[in-house]
Amino acid sequence: MQDRPTSVELLEAAADFVDRELVPTIEGARQFQARVVANVMRIVAREIKMEDPLVRGEVKAFARLLGQDAPHLHSLDDLRAADVKMGEELTARIRAGDADDGDWRREVLAVVRQSVEEKLRIANPRYLENDIAIRNAGKDQKEI
């Protein structure tokens, strides 16, 4: 394992280089592809930084919804596997109609919304910021 630069720092520096040095020198489809490459590097950097705590939080939330004890897992691979397994179980219960109404429905909606927001923090944080601003503007309108 390297000390410095970290993998995140390397990805961010490479993305900045592509945006600053390459994108302005090319046009058309190649310019678009270069922007995509820079964006992918930034997504991977955010995932490296954020994935572990986000997956741990989702596993805990899914366990609570499913009435299970949260597993005490240490490796990210084990956490991912538990997350997938519990996500499949939650999906089956939703499909079976368990979340069609009542308190559990509200809890499920809150957890699913949080999960989607966390995925957006990695994939496209600007989209999430815009969504939050729109929701907050709607709340301000209701208060008037």
N, C-alpha and C positions, 0 to 999 in steps of 0.2 A: 504494500500500500504506500502510495506517495504522500508526502507531507504537503508540499506546495509546488506548483499550483494543484488544487484539488480538481477532480473531474468536473465539478460544477463550474469552477473558474475557467477551465479550459474550454468547456462548451460555450460559456457566455462570451469569452474572448473571441472564439471562432465565429460565433453568430454576429458579434459586433463587426468583425473584420469583413464578413460577407456583406453586411448592410452598408458599411462605410466605404469599403474599397472596391468591391466587385459590382454590386447592384448599380451604382451610378455609371459604370463603364459598359454595360450591356443593355440590350433592348429586347422587347418582345417576349417570346416564350422563355428564352434563357433568363431574362431578368425575373420573370415570374417564378421560375424554378429556383433561382438563387434566393428569392424571398422565402419560398417554401422551405428550403434547406435551413435558412437561418431560424425560421419559426420552429422547425422540428428540433433543432439544437436547444432552443429555449424551453420547449416543452419537456425534453428529456432532462434538462438541468433542473427544472421545477419538480419533476417527478422524483429525481434523486434526492432532492432536499426535503420533499414533503411526504413521500409515499408512506414511510414507516409509521409516523404518527397518525396519518389519515386512515390507513388500513387498521391499525390498532383501535382507533375510535369507532370505525364502522363495525368491526367484529364485536366490540362491547355493546354497541347499540343493537345489532342484530340479535345477540345473545339475550339481551334484556327483552326484546320484542318476542322472542321465541320461548321465553321462560327458562332459559338455560344459564348455567354459570359461564362466565366468560373464560375461555381457555387461557392458560398461562403459557403462551408460546413466545419463543425468543427469536427464531429466525424469520426473516421476511418471507421466505418461501412457505414456511408453515402457516404464517399469518394469512398469506394469499389463499392458500388451500382452504383454510377454515372459513375465510370470507366467502369464497365461491360456494362452499358446501352450505353455509348458512343462508347465503343469498338464494340458492336454489330452493331451500326449505321454505324461506319466506315467500318466494314466488309461488310455490305450490299452494301455500295457505291462502295467498291473495286470489289465485285462480279458483280455489275451492269456495271462495265467497266469504272467508273469515274476516275480511277487511271491508265488507260492503257497508257497514254502519257501526255506530257506537264509538266508545272510547278507544278501542284498539285501532280502529280506522284512523282516528286523529293521530295516534302515536305513530302508526305506519307512515302516514303522509309526512309527518314531521321528520322522521328518520330518512325517508326516501328523498325529501327535498334537501336535507343536509348533505346526503351522499352525493346528489347531483351537483350541488354547489361546490363541494370539495373537489369533484372531478373537474369542474370548470376552473377552479383556482389553478389547476395544473394545465389543462388544455387551452383555455382562453380566458384569462382573468379579466380582460377588458369587457368581454361579453357579460360576465357576472356583475362587474361594477355597473354597467349600463342597466342591467335588470334590477339591481338593488336600487339604483337611482329612480327608475320608473316606479317601482313599488313604493318607495318613500314619497314620491311626488303624489301618488294616489292616496296615501295616508294623509298627507297634508291637505289635499282637496276635501277629504271626508271631514276633517276637523273644522273646516271653514263654515 
